Amino acid sequence: MPAPIALITGASRGLGFALAEALGAQGWHVVAVGRTVGGLEDLDDRIQAAGGSATLAPMDVTVPEAMAQLCRGIFDRWGKADLWLHTAIHAAPLTPAGHIDAKDLDRSLATNVSATATLIRMVEPLLRAAPEGTAMFFDDPRAGEKFFGSYGATKAAQIALARSWQAETPHVGPRVLIETPRPMRTATRARFFPGEETEGLAPIREEAARLLSLL
């Protein structure tokens, strides 16, 4: 029986990496999308060591032409995607709202909002072609918190897109899940909270396993 296909956007580091590694070890074929080639190669090594398989896609989710090429390639090769996990994010530096850098805001909008809308449009047919196609998004409710202007606002917009899609698809598919990960030991969190005591934070592989259990 062919392996199910998991598309993971943002797979070269952090939660996306941990999710991809876990799925690869569980017999999924992982299509790993990320901008960091070294991270993707490390992921591929780990998946292969566990007996799994992966296709590496060193791409930027903010480039629509690249995402169209990716989705067309998935369709031509497998005809479907069984699962899409969207972890790609731009975490702009914390700053007062009156000092938000225009370039950081543009990058946040492009990655967290525009790319998400583009991917929903392109990935939806792949998920609908699968018997139980599922998409999962990961909330981080920072909107309105001090210094989180760029990240909080654009992350909230991303999840609003996902919630609209979720409300539209219960009878026609795909299934859309939105989960809130527990605080984890990630590089992104370390940038947001430098010097934070990490003892109480969830190990990232443990949290990835918990989130996958919700599927």
ABEGO torsion letter per residue (X at the ends): XBBBBBBBBGAABEAAAAAAAAAAAAGBBBBBBBABAAAAAAAAAAAAAAGBBBBBBBBBAABAAAAAAAAAAAAAAAGBBABBBBABBBBBBBBBAAABBAAAAAAAAAAAAAAAAAAAAAAAAAAAABABBBBBBBBBBABGBBGAAAAAAAAAAAAAAAAAAAAAAAAAOBBBBBBBBBBBBBAAAAAABBGBBAAABBBAAAAAAAAAAAX
